[in-house]
Each structure stands twice: as C-alpha cells, then as structure tokens.
Amino acid sequence: MDRRQASAWLATAVEEARAGLAEGGIPVGAALYGADGTLLGRGRNRRVQDGDPSLHAETAAFRAAGRQRTYRGTTMVTTLSPCWYCTGLVRQFGISRVVIGEATTFHGGHDELARHGVEIVLLDDPDCVRMMRAFIDTRPDLWHEDIGE
C-alpha cells in the first residue's frame, strides 16, 4: 500500500482519537475503508464514555460500517496496534489490511495478523506516539484498565 494513502487514511483515525480524548476517553481511533477506498465506517474507543468494555476503536469503526457482504479487500486503519480482541475481529471477518499509526506504546497482535496473511502497514507516526504517551502519563489508571493490566 502507498504510504501517502495510508497516512491520509490515518488522519481519519487520528480525528477520532482526538475526539475520544476530548470526551475524557482513551485516545484510540479507527476507520474501515473499502477495497475501492470508500470510507465505510469510523469510530473511537468509547469504553469510558459508554461504560462498554467491548467498545474499542476498531469495533466502533466496524459497527459503523454496517453489514458488508464481504470484508475481503478492506483496510482497518487504527492509531494504535490492535489488541488481541481487535486482532480477532480482523481475523474473524477476513479484513485484508491493517494500517497502524504506532506500535511503540503498545505492541498488540499485528505480528500474529501478518503471520496469517494480513497486510500490515506500520507508519510509526510521531503524533500518534506523542498523543498516546501523553495519555499514558496523565491517565495510567485508564490505560492499564484498557489493556487489561
């Protein structure tokens, strides 16, 4: 995948992450793009805002996309390496590619996805790293809750 396109799509996920942070939540955002580049759905981690432990950013974007006949050829874009829960969502529905803003603050299941044929585009975006580090520094309680520690 072209890194310029991946970065442009990441901007949608970053907007979602910033919105979640402004709401008092965890700054992780995601977007699901169709094989033709159409934005199918976008979302942010809303565990805190909605009191729903299953509402991770990737889950929110997936739900917002609605039912699709197939997820082959789709791309999940996320500001942070997907946790095991979201890794399972990608595998379960056959999402073909995952664009990741950063995996410095959290190295989730993207290596496992790659082993199963999912294309991984890791951007190492410094803004995503800064946003997450600042959040971890100011709200370690929410961070550890979110990653299950």
RACOR-V298708 format. One record per residue. N is the residue number from 0. SS is DSSP state (alpha for helix, beta for strand, coil for the rest). NEAR is the number of other ideal C-beta (glycine too) atoms within 8 Angstrom. Layout:
BEGIN
N|SS|NEAR, N|SS|NEAR
END
This chain:
BEGIN
0|coil|9, 1|coil|5, 2|alpha|8, 3|alpha|6, 4|alpha|9, 5|alpha|13, 6|alpha|10, 7|alpha|7, 8|alpha|13, 9|alpha|15, 10|alpha|8, 11|alpha|12, 12|alpha|18, 13|alpha|15, 14|alpha|10, 15|alpha|17, 16|alpha|17, 17|alpha|11, 18|alpha|10, 19|alpha|17, 20|alpha|12, 21|alpha|6, 22|coil|9, 23|coil|6, 24|coil|12, 25|coil|13, 26|coil|14, 27|coil|14, 28|beta|20, 29|beta|18, 30|beta|15, 31|beta|17, 32|beta|11, 33|coil|11, 34|coil|7, 35|coil|4, 36|coil|6, 37|coil|6, 38|beta|9, 39|beta|11, 40|beta|13, 41|beta|14, 42|beta|16, 43|beta|14, 44|coil|16, 45|coil|13, 46|alpha|15, 47|alpha|11, 48|alpha|9, 49|alpha|7, 50|coil|5, 51|coil|7, 52|coil|4, 53|coil|7, 54|coil|10, 55|coil|13, 56|alpha|19, 57|alpha|14, 58|alpha|13, 59|alpha|16, 60|alpha|17, 61|alpha|13, 62|alpha|9, 63|alpha|11, 64|alpha|9, 65|coil|7, 66|coil|3, 67|coil|9, 68|coil|3, 69|coil|6, 70|coil|9, 71|coil|7, 72|coil|7, 73|coil|14, 74|beta|12, 75|beta|16, 76|beta|14, 77|beta|17, 78|beta|19, 79|beta|15, 80|coil|13, 81|coil|16, 82|coil|12, 83|alpha|7, 84|alpha|9, 85|alpha|15, 86|alpha|14, 87|alpha|9, 88|alpha|13, 89|alpha|14, 90|alpha|10, 91|alpha|6, 92|alpha|8, 93|coil|8, 94|coil|13, 95|coil|11, 96|beta|12, 97|beta|16, 98|beta|14, 99|beta|15, 100|beta|13, 101|beta|15, 102|coil|12, 103|coil|7, 104|coil|9, 105|coil|10, 106|coil|6, 107|coil|12, 108|coil|12, 109|alpha|15, 110|alpha|7, 111|alpha|8, 112|alpha|14, 113|alpha|10, 114|alpha|6, 115|coil|7, 116|coil|5, 117|coil|12, 118|beta|9, 119|beta|10, 120|beta|11, 121|beta|9, 122|coil|13, 123|coil|8, 124|coil|12, 125|alpha|6, 126|alpha|8, 127|alpha|15, 128|alpha|12, 129|alpha|8, 130|alpha|14, 131|alpha|16, 132|alpha|9, 133|alpha|8, 134|alpha|13, 135|alpha|10, 136|alpha|6, 137|alpha|6, 138|coil|8, 139|alpha|8, 140|alpha|6, 141|alpha|10, 142|alpha|11, 143|alpha|8, 144|alpha|9, 145|alpha|9, 146|coil|8, 147|coil|5, 148|coil|4
END
